[in-house]
Amino acid sequence: MSLLLHTDIGHDPDDVIALAYLLEHGYNPDYITISPGFNEQCDIAYGVIHEYDIKPYPVILRCKNQYLKVYEPGKHASLMRN
């Protein structure tokens, strides 16, 4: 069975929690689509996948939005910094 996860990860914590929940329970997505697909969003998804040591990495696709030019993290962004 293939699993596709579509997310706007990085704007609020619910998508990070959902991805971690899936991985924790053995559901490894084959594909992750990220909207709108800023580099910072991809970094967050790769970071979660890396923490769970998932191999092979799922294919991550970006859904570009022509109207959004700058990544705007949610209020939780300060919690995600090292």
C-alpha positions as CSV (number, residue, x, y, z in Angstrom):
1,M,0.0,0.0,0.0
2,S,1.3,3.4,-0.9
3,L,0.9,6.4,1.4
4,L,0.7,10.0,0.3
5,L,0.8,12.8,2.9
6,H,-0.1,16.3,1.8
7,T,0.8,19.0,4.3
8,D,1.5,22.7,4.9
9,I,4.1,21.7,7.6
10,G,5.8,24.6,9.3
11,H,3.0,27.0,9.9
12,D,1.7,25.4,13.1
13,P,2.7,22.3,15.0
14,D,-0.2,20.0,14.0
15,D,1.5,18.8,10.8
16,V,4.8,17.9,12.6
17,I,2.8,16.0,15.2
18,A,0.8,14.2,12.5
19,L,4.0,13.2,10.6
20,A,5.7,12.0,13.8
21,Y,2.6,10.0,14.8
22,L,2.5,8.2,11.4
23,L,6.2,7.4,11.6
24,E,6.0,6.3,15.3
25,H,3.3,3.8,14.3
26,G,5.2,2.4,11.3
27,Y,3.3,4.2,8.6
28,N,6.1,5.6,6.3
29,P,4.8,7.8,3.5
30,D,6.1,7.0,0.1
31,Y,5.4,10.6,-1.0
32,I,5.0,13.9,0.9
33,T,3.6,16.9,-0.9
34,I,4.3,20.2,0.8
35,S,2.3,23.4,0.2
36,P,3.5,25.9,-0.8
37,G,6.9,24.2,-0.6
38,F,9.4,26.6,0.9
39,N,12.9,25.3,1.7
40,E,12.2,25.8,5.4
41,Q,9.1,23.5,5.2
42,C,11.1,20.8,3.4
43,D,13.8,21.1,6.1
44,I,11.3,20.5,8.8
45,A,9.9,17.4,7.1
46,Y,13.4,16.0,6.4
47,G,14.3,16.7,10.1
48,V,11.4,14.7,11.4
49,I,12.1,11.9,8.9
50,H,15.8,11.9,9.9
51,E,15.0,11.7,13.6
52,Y,13.0,8.5,12.9
53,D,15.8,7.1,10.7
54,I,13.4,6.3,7.9
55,K,15.1,4.6,4.9
56,P,14.5,5.1,2.0
57,Y,13.4,8.7,2.4
58,P,10.0,9.4,0.9
59,V,9.8,11.6,-2.2
60,I,9.0,15.1,-1.2
61,L,7.3,17.3,-3.8
62,R,6.7,21.0,-3.6
63,C,3.4,22.6,-4.5
64,K,4.4,26.1,-5.5
65,N,2.1,29.0,-4.8
66,Q,2.8,32.0,-7.0
67,Y,1.3,34.5,-4.5
68,L,3.5,33.5,-1.5
69,K,7.0,34.8,-1.9
70,V,8.3,34.6,1.7
71,Y,8.1,31.8,4.2
72,E,6.2,32.9,7.3
73,P,6.5,30.4,10.2
74,G,3.8,30.2,12.9
75,K,4.2,31.4,16.5
76,H,5.7,28.0,17.4
77,A,8.9,28.6,15.3
78,S,10.9,29.7,18.3
79,L,10.3,26.3,19.9
80,M,11.8,24.5,16.9
81,R,15.2,26.3,17.0
82,N,18.2,24.5,18.5
